[in-house]
Amino acid sequence: MPDSADILFLIVGRGGSKGLPGKNLKQIGNLSLVGYRARSALKSRYCSRLIVSSDSPDIQAEAKRHGAEVLFSRPAELASDTASSADVVLHAMDWIEKHEGRRYGAVMLLEPSSPFARPEHYDQAVELYRARQAELVVGMRETEVSSVFVGQIGSDGSIAPIVDKMLSLSHLRRQDQPPEVTMNGALYLIDWNAMRKHRKIYANPSSSYGILMDRFHSIEIETMADLAYASYVIDHGMLDASPWQSTSP
């Protein structure tokens, strides 16, 4: 049986990003997004092993340079923009079970596009996973606006559904609405057995938990503007950069 404390950290990144070409190798303060992920992962006290899943030799080499293992190349069918994260995780699990004959307690899925998770965030996720016997723990952030003010606009420009929700409130000020959260892409800690059972990341609501992270550690990079903002945050010392300073793997 796998040990619940035995956590496989998995960096995932394909070479063909369309929104921001070459995204996973883009640099912030002379460190690639892949480098940010690898360095912080290796500083987590619960990182039993760090591997990378990618179709790109350049991403593989960059991950290896920062201490990750390259066990396989991701097959082409899992490197398209339609491939799901669940399929990528399952492929890594299948490879390890088939070629090494072993299993881990859980997989910590790390996407380079959310580079600023700290080792403490990974540790907090693992401790929550253990304490709640969870199947899933994900990183979360507060939303910029309440869902009361969010909806769809009709083909004729109508915003009636949004106004209907607003009229149901006694207080319309945004600051009077209770905080709401959403996933930030910073981490996905997935129980190995649950992933085998459900074959998808989001499956069991009653066993799904989140850790709340602040806005800077929750930055997601999908466009050049996002990259510029993330660079500004690092260059101006708005985040402590020590979790991503060089470490010996």
N, C-alpha and C positions, 0 to 999 in steps of 0.2 A: 504494500500500500504506500502511496506517496505521502511524504511528510508535509503537513500544511504550512510549515515554516520554510519549506524549500521552494523558493520563488525563482522562476525563469524570467529574466528581463529580456524583452524582445523589441529591438528598434526596427521599425518598418519604414521603408522608403523606396519608391520606384523612381526610375530615371526620367520618365516621360511626363512630368508635371506640365499641364497646359496653362493653368492660371498664372504661374510664375515659373517659366522654364528654368531648370536647374535649381529649383527651390531648395532642395535638401542640402545642397553644397554651398548655398549662399552664406556669406559671412557677416557676423555682427561682432565688432571689436576684435577682428582677426581670428575669430573662431567660427567654424561652420555650424549650422544648425544640428547636424549629426554629432559634431563634437560636443555641443552643449548637452545633448541627451546622454552620450556615453559617459562623459565626465561626472555628471551628477548621479547617474545610475550606479556607477562603481563606488560612489561614496555612501550609498545606502547600506545600512547594516543588514538589510534583508536580501541583498542581491546575491543569490547563490551562483548565478551565471549570467553573462550578458552575451547575446548573439544578435546578429542582424539578418533581416530578410530583405533582399533586394535583387533586382534584375540587373543593376548597374555595377560594373566593375569599379567605377570611380567611387560610388557610395560605399561599396564593400571595402575598398582600400582605405577610405577615410574612417569608417567605423573601426576597422582593424587597427589603424594608427592610434586610435584613442582607447584601445583595450577590448573591443568587442571581438567575438569569434565569428568567423565566416564558415558555416557548416555546409551551405548549399547556395545555389543560385535560384532565385524565385523563378518559376516557369512563366513563360510569356502570357499564358492565359490568366495569370494572377497579377500581371503587371499593367493591365489596361485600366482606363479610368472608370470602367464598370465593375471591376473586381471589388468584392466587399472585404472589409477588415476582418470579418469573421472567417472567411475562406483563407486569408493569409495566415491567421493564427492557427487554424486547423492544419494547414499545410506544414507549419513548423512543428506542431505537436505530432503529426503523422510521421514526419522525418525522424524525430528523436525516438519515438517509440519503435519504429522499424529498424533504424540503423544503430541505435544505442541500447535498445531494450529497457528503457527507463521512462519514468513519468515524474512530473513535478507536482507540487501541491496546487500551484497557480501560475498564471502567466501575467506579467506586468507589461502591457502593450504601450509602447512609447512612439509617438509620431513626432518627427523632427519639426513639424510646423508649429508646435507649441513648445518652444525650447526652454522656457524659464522655470519649469518645475524644479524644486530643490530636493536634496536627499531627504530632508525632513518630511516633505509631502509624501514621498514614497513610503517612508517609515510609518507615517500616520495612517496611510491607506492600509498597509499590512496589519497594523495593530487593530484597526476597525474591522477588517476582514476576519481576524481571529476572534475578536471579542463578540461579534455578532454571528459568527459562523456563516458569513455572507457568501453569496455566489458571485457578486459583482460589487466593486467599489470604484467610483469614477471621480475625477476632479470636477469641481463646480465653481461657478462665479455668479455674483449677483447680476441680474439683467439691468440694462440701462434704463428701461422704462417698464412699467407694469403692463401685464397682458391686457388689462382693461383698455389701454390705449392702442392696442395692436389688433389688426384685422386685415381684411382684404378690401381692395377698392374695386367697385364694379366696372364693367365695360363702359358704362355711361358716366363714370366718375363718382358714383354714389359711395358714401362711407356710412350708410345707414346702420350696418351691424355694429360698427364701432361706437357711434353715437348712442345706440340703444344700450350698450353696456355702460357707457358713461352716465346716462340718465338714471341708471339703477343705483348709483352711488349717492350717499349723503354728502361726501366730501370729494370734490373733483381734483384738488391739488395733487400733483404727482408725489410730493413729499409726504402726503398723508396715506399713501397706499402701502400695504405691508410688503416687505422685501420678497422678491421672487428670484429663483436661481435657475441656471441652465448649465449644461455640460460645457466645459472649456477645452476639451481635447488634450489636457495635460497628462492624464494617465487613465488607464483602464486596467484594473486588477481583476482578473477573471479566474474563477475556480476551475481547475483542470477537469474534474469530473463533471461539473455543470456544463462546461463547454462541450464535452463529449456527449452529454445527454441532449442538450438543446440545439447545439450546432449554430448558435447565434449568441451575440454578446448580450443583448437586452432580451431577457426571457422571463424571469421570475420577479415580479414587482415586490413581493414581500421579502425577498432576500437581496434587494439592491440598495446600496447606500452611496453616499457622496461625502467628500471632504470639501469644505469651502476654502477657496483660495482668493487672494486679493486680485485687483484688476491688472497689476503689472505682471505678476507671476502667471496670469491667465492669458497673456497676449498670444493670439493666434496669427500666423503669417500665411496669407493666401495671395496677397498682391504686393506690388512694389511699395505702395503706400504703407502697408503693414510693416514691411521690412525697414522702411525709413523710420517709422515710429519706434520700433523695437531697438534700432540702432541709437536713436536719440535717448531712449531710456537708459541704455548701458553707458553711452558716452558721457552722459550728464550725471552719472552716479545715483540714478533713481532706484536702482537695485544694487544690493551687495553682490559683487561679482565673485566672491570667494568660492561658492559652490562649483564654479566652472573653471577655476584656476587649475593649472596642470597638476596631474596626479599620476603616480606610478601605478599602472594596472596591477 
